[in-house]
Amino acid sequence: MYDWNDLRYFLELSREGKLIRAATRLQVDHTTVSRRITALEKQLDVRLFDKSPRGYQLTDAGLRLLPLAEEIEAGSNRLYQQIAGKDARLSGTVRVSVPEALGSQVIAPRIVEFCHEHPGIEIELIAETRRMSLSKREADIAINLARPESGRLIAWKLCDYRLKLYGAESYLKSHAAVNCPEDLTTHAFVSYIDDLIEMPQLRFFESTIKNAHVVFRSSNVSAQFNAILQGAGLGIVHCFMAQRENQLRVILPDLISVERSYWLSVHEDLRHVARVDAVCDFLTRILRGDRGLMMGD
């Protein structure tokens, strides 16, 4: 029979990926973490982690053990809360995968609120356009542009958001006025790199701006935004980014507008893990709470 106290060490190492970081969380020496993991692997007769230069990564056996260990952890927290009449402290790391613009411009500025509410929880924000696999535990929570079509996932719609065509005042002062879509043929544009777009929902530029003369492309939304802000050309910009910049002006707002939605997904094994639930609630609250920012109203 294995020592179920070893599951604490397994959980922390699976979340942190580094012995020293897991040891710091557990307030023990890193050699203790290593010894307890080795003991657990020996008792279960499986290898739970693969070690690489990036740290410790779960094996297939480790991935199977993870939700079971988290159920035991959640049960222990409920026991403490119901029997002792106290709230079990929410702690640990939650990794969240989000689109780059949303993560850097909307979520990151509000993180301080979450830190005040839950000082024991560390959020790791992966803000990029590449999809992360919840089934492989590349992330605990994912925000994407559509409801997932497969997998043991629980998902709900967070909010709608809007993108419009913008240009910097410095650009507009030195170029011809835009009064109709036909006037756009003489202008320069900033856009994505087509063959690096993984999410089909991001392929809106060519369908919105016909025969555009693109002078700069980037897979990075912030790079596009800064290029537009500095006058490189016109571009489709998230309203929640553009509204904070007085130098940007919206172009043909009644004719050029792209509307999309954000969806939150979490693996069903993690839905009722306290720290994950806390992050889900926080993200849902802040993204549903400011429609004007997200839609550019």
N, C-alpha and C positions, 0 to 999 in steps of 0.2 A: 504494500500500500504506500502510495506517495505521501509526502508531507504537504498538505494543502497550503501551508504558510509559504511554501516556495512559489506558489502562484503569484504572490505579490511581486516577487523579483522578476518573474516571467513577464508580468503585465508592464511593469515599469521599463524593462529593457525593450519590449516590443514597441512601446510608445516613444522612447527617447532615442533608441538606436545606438547609444553609446554607453559603455560601462560607467564612465565617470559621471555622466549626467543622470543615469538611473540611480547610481549610488548617492548622489547629492539629494535626489528626491526622497530616497529611503533613509537618508541620514546614516549611512554605513560606509565602510570602505569598499572600493571597487572590487577588491579581491573577494569580498564576501558575496557580492552579486554574482561574480563568475563561479564561485564555488557552489552557490545555491542552484544556479542554472545547470551546472554539470550534474549535480545530484538529482535534479528533476529529470533530466534527460536519461540518466541511468535508471531511475525508478520506472520511467515510462518506456524505456528501451527504444527511444526515437531521438533523432537530432532535431532540435526546435529552431536553431538559428544557423544561418550561414554567415561567416565573418568575411568582410571585404574591406578595402580601403575606405569605403563610405560608412562603415559601421556594421552593426548586427541587423540582418534581415531575416524575416521569418521564412522557414521552409514550409512545404505543404503541410507537414504535421503541425507546425507552429500555427499556421493559418486555421487549421481545424480546431486547435486547442483554444485559440484566442476568444471566440464568442462564448465558449463554455466557461472560461476563466472570468470573463466579464460578467456573466450571469451570477457567478459565485460572489464576485465583488459587489454587484448591485444588491444581491440578497443580504450580504453582510451590512451594507449601508442601511437598508430598510430595517433590518433587525435592530441596529443601533438607534435609529430614529424612533421606531415604534415601542421598543422595550425600555430604552433609557430615556425616552421623551426628549431627545436632543436631535438637532439636525446634523447628519453626517457631513463632514466638510467636503465640499466639492473640490477635487484636485486632479491634476494630471494634464496631459497634453491632448489637444484636439487639432487635427490637421484639416484645413478647409481649402478646397480647390475652387477658385472663382475666376471668371474672366478678368483680364488684366485691368481694364478701365474701372470696373466696379470695385475691385479690390483696393486699388490705390486711391481712387477718388471719393468713394462713398464709405466703404467699410473701415479702412485704416483710420480715417479721421474720427471715427466714433468708437474705436477700440478702447479708449480711456474709460468710457462709460462701463464697458464690460469688466475691465480690470478693477474698477471700484466695486462692482457688484460681486465679482468672483475672483478675488486675488489669488486663489490657489490654482486656477486654471490657466494654462498657457496655450494661446492660440498660435498655430503655425499657418500662415496664410500663403498659399501657393497661387500667385496671381499671374496666369498666363493663358494662352488660347488653347493649349494642348489638353485634351481630355484625360482625366485621371481615373483609374479604375478603383471603384469602391469595393468590388468583389475581391481584388487582389490586395486590398488595404493600402493602396497608394495614398488614399485620403480617407478620412472618416465621414466628411460631409462634402458634397459637391453642389455648386450652383452652376447650372448650364442654361442654354437658350431654348431647351425643349424638354418635355417630360421624357424620362428614359423609357425605352421600348422593351427592355428585357432585364433580367436579373432579379434577385431577391431584394428589391429596393422599395422604400416608401418615399413618395414624392408629393410635393404640393407647390402650387403656383405662388410665387412671392409678390410679383408686381409686373406691370407693363412699364416699358420705357421707350423713349423716342429719340431718334437722331434726325438732325436737319443739316442743311448745307450752310456752312459758315465761311467767312473770310475776315482777315484782319483789316483794321482801318488803314494800316500802312499799305496793304496790297490794293484795297479798293480805291484809294486816292490816286493811284498811279495807273489804273486800268479802266477800261470802258465800263460804264454802268450796266447792270444786269436788270432788265425789265421783263424779260420773258425767257423761256428755256433756250430759244434759238441764240440768244446773246452769249450763252455759255461756250460756244464753239471757239471763241477767241481767248478763252481763259486757261490758265494752268491749274492742275489739280494735284492733290496729295491723296494716296490710297494705300491699300494693302498689297502685299506680294501674292498674286493669285494662287500660285502652285504651293504656297505654304499655309493656305487656309484649310484647317481641318474641319471646322464647323460650317456646314452649309448655310446656316443662318447669317454668317458673316459675309456671304457673297451677295451683297446688296448694291455695291457701288456701280458695277457695269449695267445693272438693270435699272438703276435710277438716273445715272448720268450717261447719256448716249455719246459714243465717239469722243470721249474725253481725252484731252492732251495731258497725260500724267507726267509730271516732272520729278516726282519723288515717291517711292514706295517703301513701306516698312511693315514687318510683321508685328511691330510694337506700337500700340495705340498711343502711348505717351510721346513717342518719337514723331508720329504723324501730327499729333496735336501741337507739339512745339514748333514743327515746321510750318504749320498753318498759322500759328500765332505770330511767327516771325515774318510772315508775308511771302512764303514760298509759293502759295497757291490756295485755291479754295478746296474745301474738303467736307466730307460727311462726318459730323462730330456728335458724340453723345450730348444731349441737352444738359445732363447733370455736370458735365465738364465745362461746357461753353458758358453757362450762366454765371460762372464765377469770374469770368474774364471780361472786363469792360471794353477791351480792345477788339473783341469779336462782334461781328454783325451777321445776323441771319439773312440768308439770300432766298428769295422766292418761298417764304414759309408756307404759303397756301398751296403750292404746287409740288414742292419737294419735301417729303417727310417719310421716314421709315419707322415703323412701330414693331417692337419685339417684346418678348417676355423673359423673365428670369424664373427658373424653377429650382427648388431645393430638393436634393436627393440624399437619403441616408440609408445605409444597409439596415435591413430589418433586425439584425442581431444587435445593432447599436442604438436602436431608436429609444430604448428606455434606460440606457446608461446615463447616469445623472449628468456627467460633465458634457456629454454630447447633446443631451436634451437641452441643457442650459444655453449652449451655443446656438442650437437650432432656434430656440425661442428668441434669442437676441437678434439673430439675423432676420428672422421673420418680422420682428417688431420694427426694426429700423428701416427695412425696405418697404414695408407697407405704410409707414408713418409719414412719408413726404411725397405725395403724388405729384405736387407741383414741381419739385426738383427733378424727378425721374422723367416726367412728361414734358417739361419745358413750358408749362402753363403760366 
